[in-house]
Each structure stands twice: as C-alpha cells, then as structure tokens.
C-alpha cells in the first residue's frame, strides 16, 4: 500500500519550504552539494527569495534607511553563504536565521 500524503503533512511540507527559501529539504541538500562544487544556484535562490524582503523588514523594524538595510542584508548574505559552505547552517528555519543575522549586522551599523 502506497503512502498517501495527508493534508496535515502537505501543509507541514509547505511551511518548511516557506521557512527555507521555498526549498524542500532534499532540494536544499542537493543544491548545497552543488554549491560546494561551484554551482551558485542555492546562493541565487536565497538572494531572490529573501534579499528585498529582509531589506524591507530592517527598514520597518529598525527605522533604518535603505542604504543601511541594504548593507546589513548584503553582509548577512555573504556570511550566510560562507556558513553554508562550512556546514554550519542546516535546513530548518533558515529564513528566520538569515533575518536575525541581518538584524545583528544592522545593529552594528547603527
């Protein structure tokens, strides 16, 4: 008998993907391995999924101007990439972690 996904499992899967730049755990693992081999598709996915949203969040949350929010988000993005390659970041709730990193970079600039 085949396993049939339940509505609860589907919703959990979607929530996990939303918290992880739209990627499933398998997609993330494959793209991370490819990134370690020189393919920056994962880095691009993170950038496209999160960069502008994080800038907006920082501007709203900290009343920062766009330039400071941009710099903090870019610093976080580069550090995030480095930590991914070092194996220090795993799949779960990466979006939250990225936003927190950007917030820390911004508070250092303020």
CORWO-V203267 format. One line per field, one symbol per residue. phi: phi as a letter, one per 20 degrees, with the letter a starting at -180 (. if undefined). psi: psi as a letter, one per 40 degrees, with the letter a starting at -180 (. if undefined). Layout:
phi: ???
psi: ???
This chain:
phi: .ffdfegffffffffffffcmmdfffffgfffffffeoeeffgfffgffcgfffgffffffdlefgffffffffgfffffgffffemecdfflfffgfffffffffffef
psi: hihhhiddddddddddddeffeiiddddddddddddeehfdddddddddddddddddddddefiiddddddddddddddddddddeeehidhfdddddddddddddddd.
